[in-house]
């Protein structure tokens, strides 16, 4: 989708995904400055916000940002997991 199509498109992505006990609400919509506003909010079963992520993204940069986030978050997961038990 080019910038003109994005700006003239009234499309808003509003998606809810439940994984286990966590509810994820994802919203994305085009802005006047030719970017996409993205917001991801996760809540626990009591409705308390666990995490919130928001960004303004250039549509052409989405593939690269996806790669950067995927590798960075995979590294953070590895760093925050408990070490494996020593072999017996």
N, C-alpha and C positions, 0 to 999 in steps of 0.2 A: 504494500500500500504506500503510495507516495504522500508527501506532506499535504498536498491539496486535498487528496481523498480523505486523509485522516482528519484534517480540520473541518471538512464539510460533513463528515460522518458523525451522526449523533449517537453512535454505538457506545454503550457503557457495559463493561463486563462486571457482573455481580454474581459471585460464585461462593457457595458455602460447601465446605468439605469437613466431614467429621472423621477423625482418626482416633480410635480408642475413645478416651474421655475428653479429647481436645477438639474444640470447634474452631475452624479457620474460616474467616470471612475475607474474601479477596474482592477488591473493587479496583477497576481500571477504567479510565476515560480520557479522551483527547482534551487537550487544553488549547487556549488561544495562541500559545507560543509554539505550537507544532510539536509538543511533547505528549507523553502519556503519563498521567498521574496514577501511581500504583500505591495501593494501601493493603497490607495484610495484617489482620488482627487475630490473635488466637486467644481463646478464653477457656477457662476450666468449667467443670459441670455447674459451678455456682455462678457463672457469668463473670468471674473476675478476669481481667486482662492478664495474660501470661506474657505475651510478646506482641510488639507492634513494630511494623516496618513500613516506611513510606518513602517514595522516591518520585522524582520527575525524570522520565527516560525519553531519549530520542529514539524513535522507532527504528532507525537504521542501526542503532547501537544495541538493540535487544539481543541478538545472537552472542555478541562479545560479552555483554553484561551477564548473560546466562552462564557462559563458560567461566567467567571470573567468580561469580557467586557460587557455582557448583564446586569448583576446586577449593575455594576459600572455606566454605562451610564444611566440606568433607575433611579438610585439615583441622578445623575447629572441633569437629566431632571426635576425631582421632586424639586430639590433645586433651579433651575433657573426659574421655572414657577412663575407667579405672584400668590399671595395668593388668595384663593377663596373669593368672597364677603361675608360679614357677613350675617347671616340669618336675615330676616325681622321680 
